[in-house]
Amino acid sequence: MAEVGSLDGVLVADFSRVLAGPYVTMTLGDLGATVVKVERPGQGDDTRAWGPPWSGDDSTYYLGLNRNKRSVQLDLSEPGDRRRAARLAERADVLVENFRAGTLDRYGLGYDELSAINRGLVYCSITGFGDAEAAADLPGYDLLVQAASGLMSITGEPDGRPLKVGVALVDHICALQATVGVLAALRHRDRTGEGQRVAVSLMGAALAALLNQASGYLGAGVVPGRLGNRHPSIVPYQTFASADGQFVLASGTDAHFRKVAEVVGLPALADDPRFVSNARRVANVDELESILSARFLTATTANWTEAFAVVGVPAGPINDIAAAFAFAAQVGIEAVNAIDRSTARGAGGVRTVASPIGLSRTPTRTRLPPPGLGEHDDEIRAWLDAD
């Protein structure tokens, strides 16, 4: 019996590009939805040109965000294509867009217009800073939001400059929040037949992602700064240098710390008044770090991580990306999705990160490779033009 996806039968009109929106629609596609990606003629999604690195003629950035989609080129400034876009939205269950606020309204493709012809439409808008007038002209780039949200102010070494995270983390977090919103709206529609607008901003998602740091400010007035790899509330919970590299130690409890003290051969540390509780260790972190750092330089990363594993204290090496995928395979995580791909340029394969969502009855599936620009023009245009 063929596997059925959770969202089989759901049609998604994807008017988004770059990262946050395409990740939402790719996730919906992985869950079984049919996704039609609307792209600018001759240019397409911005990420098609974001290389290196390349896989053949394709940007790996684009490939990593656009499986399980069909591509059609529509020029929204041209009346015929604008009519086709409206017809797609009329037939869709979900529409996802991340234009600047008000852009699709000018083409007659805003929520008010489309919900009037498709009562059940779930219309997801992703913006940089919301759609209030004061934010309308602010560009929604991940780097800008990492700076504006305070995330960069807490990332980096204490005496160094603020740093961005190594990936477009805010875009990704926003995509996850938007996906939750879309699924919630579809559940509401299942009960009532009524669609709704889902609005998520990069700024709002970034502030929500500050978690304990935001809670510390809101609840206690604490404005945090950069701590490098230290934790503001747990010690020792950071990186340390070993004889041959670096490793992470994540000692989250007093019981963990007692075991740390035993492993490094200094059991009396656990009863030292300076370190007897987590609160005391936070207050005296510099002294404790100095003591532990000296001990950790006496053996290799493998020695320390193995010793901590024996006593049940979380610790591990700092992997590069290649080592991370190798480790995932070692522990049984199927993290790589290999897709056969035949295009006008020839046959080939695409490797992307597999969906991390495990569903026992309706598993995620890869049915289509990332499409070439306008690869499905004839098929989709004919469908949209049909009565």
C-alpha positions in Angstrom: 0.0 0.0 0.0 1.4 3.4 -1.0 2.4 5.7 1.8 0.1 8.7 2.2 1.4 12.0 3.5 -0.3 14.0 6.3 -1.0 16.8 3.9 -1.9 14.8 0.8 -4.6 16.8 -1.2 -3.4 20.2 0.1 -2.3 22.6 -2.6 0.2 25.3 -1.7 0.8 28.4 -3.8 4.4 29.4 -3.0 5.0 33.1 -3.8 8.0 33.2 -1.6 11.8 33.3 -2.2 15.1 33.1 -0.4 14.9 31.1 2.9 12.0 31.5 5.4 9.1 31.2 3.0 10.7 28.4 0.9 11.5 26.4 4.0 7.9 26.6 5.0 6.7 25.4 1.7 9.4 22.7 1.4 8.3 21.4 4.9 4.6 21.3 3.7 5.8 19.5 0.6 7.7 16.9 2.6 4.5 16.3 4.6 2.6 15.5 1.3 1.3 18.8 0.0 1.5 19.7 -3.7 3.6 22.9 -3.9 3.6 25.2 -6.9 6.5 27.6 -6.8 5.8 30.9 -8.6 9.0 32.5 -9.9 10.0 35.7 -11.8 10.6 34.9 -15.5 14.2 34.6 -16.5 15.5 35.0 -12.9 13.6 33.0 -10.4 14.3 32.7 -6.7 17.2 34.9 -5.7 19.0 31.9 -4.2 19.4 30.3 -7.7 22.3 32.7 -8.1 23.7 32.4 -4.5 26.9 30.4 -5.2 29.4 29.1 -4.7 29.1 26.4 -3.8 27.5 24.9 -6.8 26.2 21.4 -7.6 26.6 21.3 -11.4 24.9 24.5 -12.6 22.7 24.8 -9.5 23.4 26.8 -6.3 23.4 24.4 -3.4 21.7 27.1 -1.4 18.6 26.9 -3.7 18.7 23.1 -3.8 18.6 22.8 -0.1 15.3 24.7 0.2 13.2 23.6 -2.8 12.5 19.9 -3.1 9.0 18.6 -3.5 7.9 21.6 -5.6 6.9 22.5 -9.2 8.2 25.7 -10.7 6.1 28.1 -12.9 7.2 31.5 -14.2 4.7 34.2 -13.8 5.2 38.0 -14.3 2.8 39.6 -11.9 3.1 42.9 -13.8 1.5 41.3 -16.8 -2.3 41.0 -16.8 -2.5 37.4 -18.1 0.0 36.1 -15.6 -1.6 38.1 -12.8 -4.9 36.4 -13.7 -3.1 33.0 -13.6 -1.7 33.9 -10.2 -5.1 34.7 -8.9 -6.5 31.5 -10.3 -3.8 29.5 -8.5 -4.7 31.3 -5.2 -8.3 30.6 -5.8 -7.6 26.9 -6.1 -5.0 26.7 -3.3 -5.5 25.7 0.3 -2.4 27.6 1.4 -0.6 30.6 0.0 2.9 31.6 1.4 4.5 34.9 0.5 7.3 37.0 1.9 7.2 40.2 -0.2 7.4 43.6 1.5 4.2 44.5 3.2 1.6 45.7 0.7 3.3 44.4 -2.5 0.8 41.7 -3.4 -2.1 44.0 -2.5 -1.0 46.2 -5.4 -1.4 43.3 -7.7 -4.8 42.4 -6.4 -3.3 39.3 -4.6 -3.6 40.5 -1.0 -5.4 38.6 1.7 -8.6 40.6 1.5 -9.0 40.2 -2.2 -8.1 36.5 -2.3 -10.1 35.4 0.8 -13.2 37.0 -0.8 -12.9 34.4 -3.7 -11.5 31.6 -1.6 -13.0 31.5 1.8 -10.9 28.5 3.0 -7.5 30.0 2.0 -4.8 30.0 4.6 -2.7 33.0 3.7 0.7 33.1 5.3 2.7 36.4 5.2 6.3 36.5 6.4 7.8 40.0 6.9 11.0 41.4 8.4 9.4 43.6 11.0 5.7 43.2 10.6 3.3 45.2 8.5 2.7 48.3 10.6 3.4 51.6 8.8 6.6 52.3 10.8 8.1 49.0 9.6 6.9 49.0 6.0 10.1 50.1 4.4 12.5 48.1 6.6 14.3 45.4 4.6 13.8 41.9 6.1 17.3 40.4 6.0 18.4 37.8 8.5 21.6 39.6 9.3 19.8 42.9 9.9 17.3 41.1 12.3 20.1 39.3 14.1 21.5 42.7 14.9 18.2 44.5 15.6 16.8 41.7 17.8 19.8 41.7 20.2 21.0 38.2 19.1 24.3 39.5 17.9 24.8 41.5 21.2 25.0 38.2 23.1 27.0 36.2 20.5 30.8 36.4 20.6 33.6 36.7 23.1 33.2 39.1 26.0 36.0 41.4 24.8 35.3 40.9 21.1 32.9 42.3 18.6 29.3 41.1 18.2 28.9 38.2 15.9 26.2 36.7 13.8 25.3 33.0 14.0 27.0 30.8 11.4 23.7 30.2 9.5 20.6 32.3 8.8 19.1 31.2 12.1 16.4 33.8 12.4 15.1 32.9 8.9 14.9 29.3 10.0 13.2 30.0 13.3 10.7 32.2 11.6 10.0 29.5 9.0 9.3 27.0 11.8 6.9 29.4 13.6 5.2 30.1 10.3 4.8 26.4 9.6 3.2 25.9 13.0 0.8 28.8 12.2 -0.2 27.3 8.9 -0.8 23.9 10.3 -2.9 25.4 13.1 -4.9 27.4 10.6 -5.5 24.3 8.5 -6.8 22.5 11.6 -9.2 25.4 12.2 -10.3 25.3 8.6 -11.0 21.5 8.9 -13.5 22.3 11.7 -15.1 25.5 10.2 -14.3 25.7 6.5 -12.8 29.1 7.2 -9.3 30.2 6.3 -7.4 33.0 7.9 -4.2 35.1 7.6 -1.1 33.8 9.3 1.4 36.6 10.0 4.9 36.0 11.3 7.8 38.5 11.3 11.5 37.7 11.5 11.8 40.2 14.4 9.0 38.6 16.4 10.5 35.2 15.8 14.0 36.3 16.8 12.7 37.9 20.0 10.8 34.7 20.9 14.0 32.7 20.3 16.0 34.7 22.8 14.3 32.5 25.4 16.0 32.7 28.8 17.9 35.8 27.8 14.7 37.7 27.0 13.0 36.3 30.1 16.0 37.5 32.3 15.5 41.0 30.8 11.7 41.1 31.1 11.5 39.4 34.5 14.6 40.9 36.2 15.8 43.8 34.1 19.0 42.1 33.2 20.5 43.1 29.9 22.9 40.3 29.0 26.2 40.7 27.2 28.5 38.4 25.3 29.9 35.4 27.3 31.7 33.5 24.5 30.8 29.9 25.0 29.9 30.2 28.7 26.3 30.0 29.9 24.7 32.9 31.8 23.0 30.6 34.4 24.8 27.2 34.4 28.5 26.5 35.2 30.5 24.7 33.9 28.5 24.7 30.7 31.0 25.7 28.0 34.0 24.8 25.8 37.4 23.9 27.2 40.8 23.4 25.5 42.4 19.9 25.8 45.8 18.7 24.9 44.9 18.3 21.3 41.9 20.5 20.6 38.6 21.6 22.2 35.5 20.0 23.6 32.2 20.9 25.1 31.3 20.2 28.7 27.6 20.5 29.6 27.4 20.0 33.4 23.8 21.0 34.2 23.3 19.9 37.8 25.1 19.8 41.1 25.2 16.0 40.8 26.9 16.4 37.4 29.5 18.8 38.9 30.4 16.3 41.6 31.2 13.8 38.9 33.2 16.4 37.0 35.3 17.0 40.1 35.9 13.3 40.4 36.8 12.8 36.7 39.4 15.6 36.9 40.9 14.2 40.0 39.8 17.0 42.3 36.8 15.6 44.2 37.1 18.3 46.9 36.0 20.9 44.4 32.4 19.7 44.8 32.4 20.7 48.5 34.4 23.9 48.1 32.2 26.8 49.3 33.0 28.7 46.1 31.5 25.9 44.0 29.2 23.9 46.2 26.0 25.0 44.3 25.3 26.2 40.8 24.6 29.7 42.0 28.0 29.8 43.7 29.7 28.4 40.6 28.1 31.1 38.5 29.4 33.8 40.9 32.9 32.3 40.9 33.1 31.1 37.3 36.5 32.7 36.5 38.2 30.8 39.4 36.5 27.5 38.5 37.4 27.9 34.8 41.0 28.5 35.7 41.2 25.4 37.8 39.4 23.1 35.3 41.3 24.5 32.3 44.6 23.6 33.7 43.5 20.0 34.3 41.9 19.6 30.8 45.2 20.5 29.1 46.7 17.3 30.5 44.8 14.9 28.3 43.2 14.7 24.9 39.6 15.5 23.9 38.9 11.8 23.4 40.2 11.0 26.9 38.0 13.5 28.5 34.8 12.9 26.5 35.2 9.1 27.1 35.8 9.6 30.8 32.7 11.9 31.1 30.6 9.4 29.1 31.4 6.7 31.6 29.9 8.7 34.5 27.0 10.2 32.5 28.1 13.8 32.2 27.3 15.4 28.8 30.5 16.2 26.9 31.7 15.9 23.3 34.0 17.1 20.6 33.3 20.1 18.4 32.6 18.6 15.0 32.9 20.3 11.7 30.0 19.8 9.2 31.5 16.7 7.7 32.1 15.1 11.1 28.6 16.1 12.2 27.0 14.1 9.3 29.3 11.2 10.0 28.3 11.3 13.7 24.6 11.4 12.7 25.1 8.2 10.6 27.0 6.6 13.5 24.1 7.1 15.9 21.5 6.0 13.4 20.1 9.3 12.2 19.3 9.3 8.5 20.2 12.9 7.8 20.9 12.8 4.1 18.3 12.8 1.4 19.6 11.6 -2.0 17.3 12.5 -4.9 17.6 11.5 -8.5 17.2 14.5 -10.8 16.7 14.6 -14.6 16.5 18.0 -16.2 17.0 19.4 -19.7 20.6 19.7 -18.8 20.9 16.0 -18.1 20.5 13.4 -15.3 22.2 13.8 -11.9 21.7 13.5 -8.2 20.9 16.0 -5.5 21.8 15.5 -1.8 19.9 17.6 0.8 19.4 17.4 4.5 16.5 15.0 5.3 13.5 16.2 7.1 13.9 15.7 10.8 10.2 15.0 11.3 9.5 11.4 12.1 5.8 10.3 11.7 5.0 6.6 12.2 1.9 6.5 10.0 2.3 9.4 7.5 6.1 9.7 7.1 7.7 12.6 5.2 8.5 11.8 1.6 10.7 13.2 -1.2 8.6 12.9 -4.4 10.2 15.7 -6.5 13.8 17.1 -6.8 14.3 20.9 -6.6 12.8 22.1 -10.0 14.6 24.0 -12.7 13.4 27.5 -13.4 10.0 27.2 -15.1 10.4 23.4 -15.4 6.7 22.9 -15.1 5.5 26.0 -17.1 3.6 24.1 -19.8 1.8 21.8 -17.4 0.8 24.5 -14.8 -0.1 27.2 -17.3 -2.4 24.8 -19.1 -4.0 23.8 -15.8 -4.5 27.5 -14.8 -5.9 28.4 -18.2 -8.4 25.6 -18.3 -12.0 26.3 -17.4 
